[in-house]
């Protein structure tokens, strides 16, 4: 078995644990992300607010994907693509 397969086999259980933690503590994680974003925005005096907001949204989206991995995996690839381009911030 190759290095990638060994690594993937060892990280499989960890992904499940992270997913469970994200499901249990999603509110606390989002609160922490918001708190960190506010602290960084305050320290930079709003100079990078748009980039901080974008990063915060991406972090929350990644956390949501981790927390709801079972919902995504049961679809069997039957999801429909979005009807238009993604909204711009």
C-alpha positions as CSV (number, residue, x, y, z in Angstrom):
1,X,0.0,0.0,0.0
2,X,1.3,3.4,-0.8
3,X,2.0,6.3,1.5
4,X,-1.2,8.2,0.5
5,X,-3.3,5.1,1.2
6,X,-1.7,4.6,4.6
7,X,-2.2,8.2,5.5
8,X,-5.8,8.2,4.4
9,X,-6.5,5.0,6.4
10,X,-5.1,6.6,9.5
11,X,-6.9,9.9,9.1
12,X,-10.3,8.3,8.5
13,X,-11.2,7.9,12.2
14,X,-9.9,11.3,13.0
15,X,-12.2,12.9,10.4
16,X,-15.2,11.2,12.1
17,X,-14.2,12.5,15.5
18,X,-13.7,16.0,14.1
19,X,-17.1,15.8,12.5
20,X,-18.8,14.7,15.7
21,X,-17.1,17.6,17.6
22,X,-18.2,20.1,15.0
23,X,-21.8,18.8,15.3
24,X,-21.8,19.0,19.1
25,X,-20.0,22.4,19.4
26,X,-21.0,24.2,16.2
27,X,-22.3,27.3,18.0
28,X,-19.2,27.7,20.1
29,X,-17.0,27.3,17.1
30,X,-18.9,29.9,15.1
31,X,-18.8,32.3,18.1
32,X,-15.0,31.8,18.4
33,X,-14.6,32.5,14.6
34,X,-16.6,35.7,15.0
35,X,-14.7,36.7,18.1
36,X,-11.3,36.2,16.4
37,X,-12.5,38.1,13.3
38,X,-13.6,41.0,15.4
39,X,-10.3,41.1,17.3
40,X,-8.3,41.1,14.0
41,X,-10.6,43.7,12.5
42,X,-10.1,45.9,15.5
43,X,-6.3,45.5,15.5
44,X,-6.2,46.4,11.8
45,X,-8.6,49.3,12.3
46,X,-11.0,48.0,9.6
47,X,-8.4,48.2,6.9
48,X,-9.0,44.5,5.9
49,X,-12.6,44.1,6.8
50,X,-13.7,42.7,3.5
51,X,-10.9,40.1,3.5
52,X,-11.7,39.2,7.2
53,X,-15.4,38.8,6.4
54,X,-14.6,36.6,3.4
55,X,-12.3,34.4,5.5
56,X,-14.8,34.2,8.3
57,X,-17.5,33.0,5.8
58,X,-15.2,30.4,4.3
59,X,-14.2,29.1,7.8
60,X,-17.9,28.8,8.8
61,X,-18.7,27.1,5.6
62,X,-15.9,24.6,6.1
63,X,-17.1,23.9,9.6
64,X,-20.6,23.4,8.4
65,X,-19.4,20.9,5.8
66,X,-17.5,19.0,8.5
67,X,-20.5,19.0,10.8
68,X,-23.0,17.8,8.2
69,X,-20.8,15.2,6.3
70,X,-23.5,12.5,6.8
71,X,-26.1,14.7,5.0
72,X,-23.8,15.3,2.1
73,X,-22.6,11.6,1.7
74,X,-26.1,10.1,1.6
75,X,-27.1,12.0,-1.6
76,X,-25.3,9.7,-3.9
77,X,-24.4,12.6,-6.2
78,X,-27.9,13.7,-7.0
79,X,-27.5,17.3,-6.0
80,X,-28.4,19.9,-8.6
81,X,-25.9,22.6,-9.5
82,X,-26.6,26.2,-8.7
83,X,-28.7,28.1,-11.2
84,X,-26.3,31.0,-11.5
85,X,-22.9,32.4,-10.5
86,X,-22.2,32.7,-6.8
87,X,-23.0,36.0,-5.2
88,X,-20.2,38.5,-4.9
89,X,-19.4,40.1,-1.5
